[in-house]
Amino acid sequence: MKRKTYLTALAILSATAIGSAYAAKAMENDALAIEAAKIGLTQAITVAEQHVGGKAARAELEKHKGQWLFDIEVVNGQKVMDVKVDSASGKVIAATEDKADHGDDHDEAD
């Protein structure tokens, strides 16, 4: 009985360690991807802000369908726009209104 418990615990610990190592490697690769980008984060933000006429609230580099894109959230008045900028060319790939950010963050009881 103790052996079965020991083996179960060992299996769980191994799975946890492997999962953590894989997640750390994935994050490391995301951060290193900026080295391959032809434009920097600052330039991508400028392109996105000029494209939709607003101010950037958040930006990140992410892989989408095998392509590294800067995903930039730009606020323009009451609209929140999600702008995708190609990290290789610096061109805007897509600009769509981010409907998810239109919900009230305030409690209705306020």
Rosetta constraint file for C-alpha pairs under 8 A:
AtomPair CA 1 CA 5 HARMONIC 6.44 0.50
AtomPair CA 2 CA 6 HARMONIC 6.03 0.50
AtomPair CA 3 CA 7 HARMONIC 6.12 0.50
AtomPair CA 4 CA 8 HARMONIC 6.13 0.50
AtomPair CA 5 CA 9 HARMONIC 6.16 0.50
AtomPair CA 6 CA 10 HARMONIC 6.09 0.50
AtomPair CA 7 CA 11 HARMONIC 6.09 0.50
AtomPair CA 8 CA 12 HARMONIC 6.29 0.50
AtomPair CA 9 CA 13 HARMONIC 6.17 0.50
AtomPair CA 10 CA 14 HARMONIC 6.09 0.50
AtomPair CA 11 CA 15 HARMONIC 6.17 0.50
AtomPair CA 12 CA 16 HARMONIC 6.16 0.50
AtomPair CA 13 CA 17 HARMONIC 6.13 0.50
AtomPair CA 14 CA 18 HARMONIC 6.14 0.50
AtomPair CA 15 CA 19 HARMONIC 6.06 0.50
AtomPair CA 16 CA 20 HARMONIC 6.11 0.50
AtomPair CA 17 CA 21 HARMONIC 6.14 0.50
AtomPair CA 18 CA 22 HARMONIC 6.15 0.50
AtomPair CA 19 CA 23 HARMONIC 6.17 0.50
AtomPair CA 20 CA 24 HARMONIC 6.13 0.50
AtomPair CA 21 CA 25 HARMONIC 6.18 0.50
AtomPair CA 22 CA 26 HARMONIC 6.22 0.50
AtomPair CA 23 CA 27 HARMONIC 6.28 0.50
AtomPair CA 24 CA 28 HARMONIC 6.11 0.50
AtomPair CA 25 CA 29 HARMONIC 6.15 0.50
AtomPair CA 26 CA 30 HARMONIC 6.31 0.50
AtomPair CA 27 CA 31 HARMONIC 6.36 0.50
AtomPair CA 28 CA 32 HARMONIC 6.21 0.50
AtomPair CA 29 CA 33 HARMONIC 6.08 0.50
AtomPair CA 30 CA 34 HARMONIC 7.57 0.50
AtomPair CA 30 CA 61 HARMONIC 7.42 0.50
AtomPair CA 30 CA 62 HARMONIC 7.07 0.50
AtomPair CA 30 CA 63 HARMONIC 7.99 0.50
AtomPair CA 32 CA 36 HARMONIC 7.84 0.50
AtomPair CA 33 CA 37 HARMONIC 6.83 0.50
AtomPair CA 33 CA 68 HARMONIC 7.71 0.50
AtomPair CA 34 CA 40 HARMONIC 7.51 0.50
AtomPair CA 34 CA 61 HARMONIC 7.53 0.50
AtomPair CA 37 CA 68 HARMONIC 7.80 0.50
AtomPair CA 37 CA 87 HARMONIC 5.04 0.50
AtomPair CA 37 CA 88 HARMONIC 5.44 0.50
AtomPair CA 38 CA 87 HARMONIC 6.00 0.50
AtomPair CA 38 CA 88 HARMONIC 4.77 0.50
AtomPair CA 38 CA 89 HARMONIC 6.82 0.50
AtomPair CA 38 CA 90 HARMONIC 7.62 0.50
AtomPair CA 39 CA 43 HARMONIC 6.27 0.50
AtomPair CA 39 CA 44 HARMONIC 6.81 0.50
AtomPair CA 39 CA 87 HARMONIC 5.83 0.50
AtomPair CA 39 CA 88 HARMONIC 6.58 0.50
AtomPair CA 39 CA 89 HARMONIC 7.47 0.50
AtomPair CA 39 CA 90 HARMONIC 6.22 0.50
AtomPair CA 40 CA 44 HARMONIC 6.31 0.50
AtomPair CA 40 CA 87 HARMONIC 7.68 0.50
AtomPair CA 41 CA 45 HARMONIC 6.15 0.50
AtomPair CA 41 CA 59 HARMONIC 7.82 0.50
AtomPair CA 41 CA 70 HARMONIC 7.43 0.50
AtomPair CA 42 CA 46 HARMONIC 6.31 0.50
AtomPair CA 43 CA 47 HARMONIC 6.23 0.50
AtomPair CA 43 CA 90 HARMONIC 7.85 0.50
AtomPair CA 44 CA 48 HARMONIC 6.21 0.50
AtomPair CA 44 CA 70 HARMONIC 6.73 0.50
AtomPair CA 44 CA 85 HARMONIC 6.28 0.50
AtomPair CA 44 CA 87 HARMONIC 7.61 0.50
AtomPair CA 44 CA 90 HARMONIC 6.45 0.50
AtomPair CA 45 CA 49 HARMONIC 6.06 0.50
AtomPair CA 45 CA 56 HARMONIC 6.60 0.50
AtomPair CA 45 CA 59 HARMONIC 7.37 0.50
AtomPair CA 45 CA 72 HARMONIC 6.74 0.50
AtomPair CA 46 CA 50 HARMONIC 6.12 0.50
AtomPair CA 47 CA 51 HARMONIC 6.05 0.50
AtomPair CA 47 CA 85 HARMONIC 7.75 0.50
AtomPair CA 47 CA 90 HARMONIC 7.48 0.50
AtomPair CA 47 CA 91 HARMONIC 7.67 0.50
AtomPair CA 47 CA 92 HARMONIC 7.49 0.50
AtomPair CA 48 CA 52 HARMONIC 6.48 0.50
AtomPair CA 48 CA 56 HARMONIC 7.72 0.50
AtomPair CA 48 CA 72 HARMONIC 6.87 0.50
AtomPair CA 48 CA 74 HARMONIC 7.25 0.50
AtomPair CA 48 CA 83 HARMONIC 6.04 0.50
AtomPair CA 48 CA 84 HARMONIC 7.71 0.50
AtomPair CA 48 CA 85 HARMONIC 7.09 0.50
AtomPair CA 48 CA 92 HARMONIC 7.12 0.50
AtomPair CA 49 CA 53 HARMONIC 5.37 0.50
AtomPair CA 49 CA 54 HARMONIC 5.08 0.50
AtomPair CA 49 CA 55 HARMONIC 5.59 0.50
AtomPair CA 49 CA 56 HARMONIC 6.30 0.50
AtomPair CA 49 CA 74 HARMONIC 6.46 0.50
AtomPair CA 50 CA 54 HARMONIC 7.05 0.50
AtomPair CA 51 CA 92 HARMONIC 7.77 0.50
AtomPair CA 52 CA 74 HARMONIC 7.54 0.50
AtomPair CA 52 CA 76 HARMONIC 7.27 0.50
AtomPair CA 52 CA 81 HARMONIC 7.56 0.50
AtomPair CA 52 CA 95 HARMONIC 7.80 0.50
AtomPair CA 53 CA 76 HARMONIC 6.42 0.50
AtomPair CA 54 CA 74 HARMONIC 5.78 0.50
AtomPair CA 54 CA 75 HARMONIC 5.28 0.50
AtomPair CA 54 CA 76 HARMONIC 4.37 0.50
AtomPair CA 54 CA 77 HARMONIC 7.58 0.50
AtomPair CA 55 CA 74 HARMONIC 5.26 0.50
AtomPair CA 55 CA 75 HARMONIC 5.34 0.50
AtomPair CA 55 CA 76 HARMONIC 6.71 0.50
AtomPair CA 56 CA 72 HARMONIC 6.68 0.50
AtomPair CA 56 CA 73 HARMONIC 5.71 0.50
AtomPair CA 56 CA 74 HARMONIC 4.19 0.50
AtomPair CA 56 CA 75 HARMONIC 6.23 0.50
AtomPair CA 57 CA 72 HARMONIC 7.62 0.50
AtomPair CA 57 CA 73 HARMONIC 5.60 0.50
AtomPair CA 57 CA 74 HARMONIC 5.68 0.50
AtomPair CA 57 CA 75 HARMONIC 6.64 0.50
AtomPair CA 58 CA 72 HARMONIC 5.82 0.50
AtomPair CA 58 CA 73 HARMONIC 5.26 0.50
AtomPair CA 58 CA 74 HARMONIC 7.39 0.50
AtomPair CA 59 CA 70 HARMONIC 6.74 0.50
AtomPair CA 59 CA 71 HARMONIC 5.61 0.50
AtomPair CA 59 CA 72 HARMONIC 4.26 0.50
AtomPair CA 59 CA 73 HARMONIC 6.26 0.50
AtomPair CA 60 CA 70 HARMONIC 5.58 0.50
AtomPair CA 60 CA 71 HARMONIC 5.37 0.50
AtomPair CA 60 CA 72 HARMONIC 6.55 0.50
AtomPair CA 61 CA 68 HARMONIC 6.73 0.50
AtomPair CA 61 CA 69 HARMONIC 5.70 0.50
AtomPair CA 61 CA 70 HARMONIC 4.45 0.50
AtomPair CA 61 CA 71 HARMONIC 6.16 0.50
AtomPair CA 62 CA 68 HARMONIC 5.64 0.50
AtomPair CA 62 CA 69 HARMONIC 5.53 0.50
AtomPair CA 62 CA 70 HARMONIC 6.29 0.50
AtomPair CA 62 CA 71 HARMONIC 6.88 0.50
AtomPair CA 63 CA 67 HARMONIC 5.40 0.50
AtomPair CA 63 CA 68 HARMONIC 4.44 0.50
AtomPair CA 63 CA 69 HARMONIC 6.15 0.50
AtomPair CA 64 CA 68 HARMONIC 6.25 0.50
AtomPair CA 64 CA 69 HARMONIC 6.80 0.50
AtomPair CA 67 CA 86 HARMONIC 7.92 0.50
AtomPair CA 68 CA 86 HARMONIC 6.76 0.50
AtomPair CA 68 CA 87 HARMONIC 5.92 0.50
AtomPair CA 68 CA 88 HARMONIC 7.83 0.50
AtomPair CA 69 CA 84 HARMONIC 6.15 0.50
AtomPair CA 69 CA 85 HARMONIC 5.52 0.50
AtomPair CA 69 CA 86 HARMONIC 4.77 0.50
AtomPair CA 69 CA 87 HARMONIC 5.19 0.50
AtomPair CA 70 CA 84 HARMONIC 5.61 0.50
AtomPair CA 70 CA 85 HARMONIC 5.03 0.50
AtomPair CA 70 CA 86 HARMONIC 6.42 0.50
AtomPair CA 70 CA 87 HARMONIC 6.22 0.50
AtomPair CA 71 CA 82 HARMONIC 6.90 0.50
AtomPair CA 71 CA 83 HARMONIC 5.89 0.50
AtomPair CA 71 CA 84 HARMONIC 4.72 0.50
AtomPair CA 71 CA 85 HARMONIC 6.60 0.50
AtomPair CA 72 CA 82 HARMONIC 5.86 0.50
AtomPair CA 72 CA 83 HARMONIC 5.11 0.50
AtomPair CA 72 CA 84 HARMONIC 6.26 0.50
AtomPair CA 72 CA 85 HARMONIC 7.75 0.50
AtomPair CA 73 CA 80 HARMONIC 6.70 0.50
AtomPair CA 73 CA 81 HARMONIC 5.65 0.50
AtomPair CA 73 CA 82 HARMONIC 4.71 0.50
AtomPair CA 73 CA 83 HARMONIC 6.19 0.50
AtomPair CA 74 CA 80 HARMONIC 5.74 0.50
AtomPair CA 74 CA 81 HARMONIC 5.06 0.50
AtomPair CA 74 CA 82 HARMONIC 6.40 0.50
AtomPair CA 74 CA 83 HARMONIC 7.14 0.50
AtomPair CA 75 CA 79 HARMONIC 5.87 0.50
AtomPair CA 75 CA 80 HARMONIC 4.57 0.50
AtomPair CA 75 CA 81 HARMONIC 6.19 0.50
AtomPair CA 76 CA 80 HARMONIC 6.25 0.50
AtomPair CA 76 CA 81 HARMONIC 7.40 0.50
AtomPair CA 79 CA 97 HARMONIC 6.87 0.50
AtomPair CA 79 CA 98 HARMONIC 7.78 0.50
AtomPair CA 79 CA 102 HARMONIC 7.81 0.50
AtomPair CA 80 CA 97 HARMONIC 5.89 0.50
AtomPair CA 80 CA 98 HARMONIC 5.47 0.50
AtomPair CA 80 CA 99 HARMONIC 7.60 0.50
AtomPair CA 80 CA 101 HARMONIC 6.79 0.50
AtomPair CA 80 CA 102 HARMONIC 7.58 0.50
AtomPair CA 81 CA 95 HARMONIC 6.50 0.50
AtomPair CA 81 CA 96 HARMONIC 5.56 0.50
AtomPair CA 81 CA 97 HARMONIC 4.39 0.50
AtomPair CA 81 CA 98 HARMONIC 5.27 0.50
AtomPair CA 82 CA 94 HARMONIC 7.93 0.50
AtomPair CA 82 CA 95 HARMONIC 5.62 0.50
AtomPair CA 82 CA 96 HARMONIC 5.34 0.50
AtomPair CA 82 CA 97 HARMONIC 6.01 0.50
AtomPair CA 82 CA 98 HARMONIC 5.64 0.50
AtomPair CA 83 CA 92 HARMONIC 7.05 0.50
AtomPair CA 83 CA 93 HARMONIC 7.68 0.50
AtomPair CA 83 CA 94 HARMONIC 5.76 0.50
AtomPair CA 83 CA 95 HARMONIC 4.32 0.50
AtomPair CA 83 CA 96 HARMONIC 6.58 0.50
AtomPair CA 84 CA 92 HARMONIC 5.83 0.50
AtomPair CA 84 CA 93 HARMONIC 5.44 0.50
AtomPair CA 84 CA 94 HARMONIC 5.21 0.50
AtomPair CA 84 CA 95 HARMONIC 6.36 0.50
AtomPair CA 85 CA 90 HARMONIC 5.92 0.50
AtomPair CA 85 CA 91 HARMONIC 5.54 0.50
AtomPair CA 85 CA 92 HARMONIC 4.40 0.50
AtomPair CA 85 CA 93 HARMONIC 5.57 0.50
AtomPair CA 85 CA 94 HARMONIC 7.37 0.50
AtomPair CA 86 CA 90 HARMONIC 5.14 0.50
AtomPair CA 86 CA 91 HARMONIC 5.49 0.50
AtomPair CA 86 CA 92 HARMONIC 6.32 0.50
AtomPair CA 86 CA 93 HARMONIC 6.30 0.50
AtomPair CA 98 CA 102 HARMONIC 7.45 0.50
AtomPair CA 99 CA 103 HARMONIC 7.87 0.50
AtomPair CA 106 CA 110 HARMONIC 7.22 0.50
